[in-house]
Amino acid sequence: MSDTYLENEDFVTFYIAGQLFGVPVLSVQDIINPQRITPIPLAPPEIAGSLNLRGRIVTAIDVRKRLGLPAREEKESMSIVVENGHDLYSLMVDSVGEVLGVDESSFERNPPTLDQRFRDYSQGIYRLDGKLLVILDVNRFLDYGRNADAA
């Protein structure tokens, strides 16, 4: 995927710790309610486990833990299922928003004031009415071999 977007890009939005995030709608396979997750021994702490989605094994990732944020108070969470390579990943988020169409001309690179934890996995931002939409770089977010400080 390139860093440039179409004239109008649609994003599935979600919230983590009160911050609005988005992932390109074309990378989203599904949005699911809380599921039974089977823990994976010796997995990194942000890997909540795996779940079965219509016969496919999906790795569940706690987005809060991956971003270094405190755990959410309620244990149940919505998930956005994305495909990376040929694998499916369930991104456990605080809440799922809406599909939002934004004008490509309002895209900006990450500002230096953006929280470092968000900046490590962000492609850039859109300034909306009173809100900041942080675009999650799914490939970078799911790349466990990559050093986040090298971003």
Salt bridges, closest charged atoms under 4 A:
ASP30 OD2 - ARG54 NH2 2.48
GLU46 OE2 - ARG66 NH1 3.52
ASP62 OD1 - ARG72 NH1 3.63
ASP94 OD1 - ARG64 NE 2.90
ASP94 OD1 - ARG72 NH1 3.81
GLU108 OE2 - ARG127 NE 3.01
ASP115 OD2 - ARG117 NH2 2.83
ASP137 OD2 - ARG140 NH2 3.34
